[in-house]
Amino acid sequence: MRFLKLVYYQVKQLYSKWFPIVYAVIAASVLLPYLAFHSTAGEAAQQPPMGRYIPLAVMALFTLVVTIGGTFAVAKQDVDFTFAAPIDPKQIFLARVIAQALIKIGFLLLVTLPLSSLEGPYDVALYLATLWSSGLLFSAAELSALLSGKVQRFLYIGVPIALIALLFIDPQITPLYGLFRPSPLRALEAVALATAYLAAAPYKRVEELSTNVYGVLTWTPQPRIIERPSALPHTLWGVIWHTSVGSTVNIRLKTPGSVTTVRQTRTNVFKSSLPIVAAVAAVYTFIVLHVSGTDEVEFTSIVGFLLLFNGFTSGFTTLMAERLWISLAADPIRYLRYRMAARTIIAAVLYAPWAAAFLIQSAVFPPSVFLDVALASAVLVLPSATWLLASVKPPPQIRELGVVQAPQRLSLWNLLQVLAASLYISFALFPYALAVVAYFLKLEFLWQIALIDAAVVLSLSAAFFYVVVLSERGAPLWSWAVSKLSENGYV
């Protein structure tokens, strides 16, 4: 009973009061059509086509991005609760795994149930066992990876991602296929994997954080040769560009006494991110030049969507580290306009390899050039729009020691933000969709409409950038954003 109360506490920390209602509506929207057309769904699930596994691949990609580039979300009130409550930190970790698994279980239910073959209560029980075990597996793998070092992270997330990859190679050998064709063996494998991950979680690291979290997170200067520090630029634009491109990161070190310390250093975003982006874009170019037909269209469309969606999510998260009392001390409107200009330039540079990849692909698949239009629109719109949209209900701010002031809660507003992102992505990708239809149906007039729509997208995006960033007309918007951030506890 005490553990269930702890799980309930973690659920309340992660989800708002609106989330159960939204969760129930989504579940009903999946269950009711399935119950009405279950025979059709069962027939379709006999041999699920390759495209049915794409949502799971998106989930794997999201997990990979979060765990490789992220850090464990230690919130201040979580730390205080752990210190004050006489509870085993392992139980707190397990409760967090269960609470975080709920959203993953809901996603898996949404994308697999319509394609599942369930013939009776026995199949339903096997499906639910596989569903819950898979959600716990992904949640435990993600949290364990975030608590571990860079090498151990790959070990923790490697198995879940490999299971999803096997769906595209030989789905019969992965327990995740039990979400489409339930069987006792696949359910047993899923339960065993989830149990193994819960047993192999980094509990030693959990105990270290629970007993000395501030000591672990505290920056301990390391002995080094004293060098002449590099001076900051003397202009406001120079300072903003320097702090935008060179971000501060924490590097955790193990001393000979087995004490974890943290050393702060600065890293150039172009040096750290641009080579990875260029390498992935090069691999994408190689793949699309060797596929054709439906596979190329599906692959290209998914990549284009993910690039824009990732632009949205990264824009929201960068707001968490913003410090208003430093940034807005002099001229807040001017500062924010310069900051948005710097973020726009950074986005343009990081999207450039993908723009080149789509341009090369257009030699064999002409509609892909319209994805360059979507990227150009994203460069002009997303850096500013994401901050303005997030200002209404911003994510918890990161302050001293890199600690988030409160856990990130999933609420109705988050779903509205996702809806806004989806509407913009549809707007930016609509010329590409028209071009794909025109290309395969050989409709010249539709291709011309796609060109006109592309011009409209670019014009509206450029107008938004001019009003919000370059023109004084955007000052009321940024004044409103600063007020909303201050109201929500940003300092």
Stockholm file with secondary structure:
# STOCKHOLM 1.0

chainA/1-491         MRFLKLVYYQVKQLYSKWFPIVYAVIAASVLLPYLAFHSTAGEAAQQPPMGRYIPLAVMALFTLVVTIGGTFAVAKQDVDFTFAAPIDPKQIFLARVIAQALIKIGFLLLVTLPLSSLEGPYDVALYLATLWSSGLLFSAAELSALLSGKVQRFLYIGVPIALIALLFIDPQITPLYGLFRPSPLRALEAVALATAYLAAAPYKRVEELSTNVYGVLTWTPQPRIIERPSALPHTLWGVIWHTSVGSTVNIRLKTPGSVTTVRQTRTNVFKSSLPIVAAVAAVYTFIVLHVSGTDEVEFTSIVGFLLLFNGFTSGFTTLMAERLWISLAADPIRYLRYRMAARTIIAAVLYAPWAAAFLIQSAVFPPSVFLDVALASAVLVLPSATWLLASVKPPPQIRELGVVQAPQRLSLWNLLQVLAASLYISFALFPYALAVVAYFLKLEFLWQIALIDAAVVLSLSAAFFYVVVLSERGAPLWSWAVSKLSENGYV
#=GR chainA/1-491 SS CHHHHHHHHHHHHHBCTTHHHHHHHHHHHHHHHHHHSHHHHHHHTSSCCGGGGHHHHHHHHHHHHHHHHCCCCCBHHHHHHHHHSCCCHHHHHHHHHHHHHHHHHHHHHHHHGGGCCCCSHHHHHHHHHHHHHHHHHHHHHHHHHHTSCHHHHHHHHHHHHHHHHHHHHCGGGSGGGGGTSCCHHHHHHHHHHHHHHHHTSCHHHHHHHHHHHHHHHSBCCCCCCCCCCCCCCSSHHHHHHHHHHEEEEEEEEECTTSCEEEEEEEEEHHHHHHHHHHHHHHHHHHHHTTCCTHHHHHHHHHHHHHHHHHHHHHHHHHGGGCCHHHHTSSCHHHHHHHHHHHHHHHHHHHHHHHHHHHHHHTTTCGGGHHHHHHHHHHHHHHHHHHHHHHHSSCCCCBCGGGCBSSCCCBCHHHHHHHHHHHHHHHHHHHHHHHHHHHHHHTCHHHHHHHHHHHHHHHHHHHHHHIIIIISGGGHHHHHHHHHHHHHTTCC
#=GC SS_cons         CHHHHHHHHHHHHHBCTTHHHHHHHHHHHHHHHHHHSHHHHHHHTSSCCGGGGHHHHHHHHHHHHHHHHCCCCCBHHHHHHHHHSCCCHHHHHHHHHHHHHHHHHHHHHHHHGGGCCCCSHHHHHHHHHHHHHHHHHHHHHHHHHHTSCHHHHHHHHHHHHHHHHHHHHCGGGSGGGGGTSCCHHHHHHHHHHHHHHHHTSCHHHHHHHHHHHHHHHSBCCCCCCCCCCCCCCSSHHHHHHHHHHEEEEEEEEECTTSCEEEEEEEEEHHHHHHHHHHHHHHHHHHHHTTCCTHHHHHHHHHHHHHHHHHHHHHHHHHGGGCCHHHHTSSCHHHHHHHHHHHHHHHHHHHHHHHHHHHHHHTTTCGGGHHHHHHHHHHHHHHHHHHHHHHHSSCCCCBCGGGCBSSCCCBCHHHHHHHHHHHHHHHHHHHHHHHHHHHHHHTCHHHHHHHHHHHHHHHHHHHHHHIIIIISGGGHHHHHHHHHHHHHTTCC
//
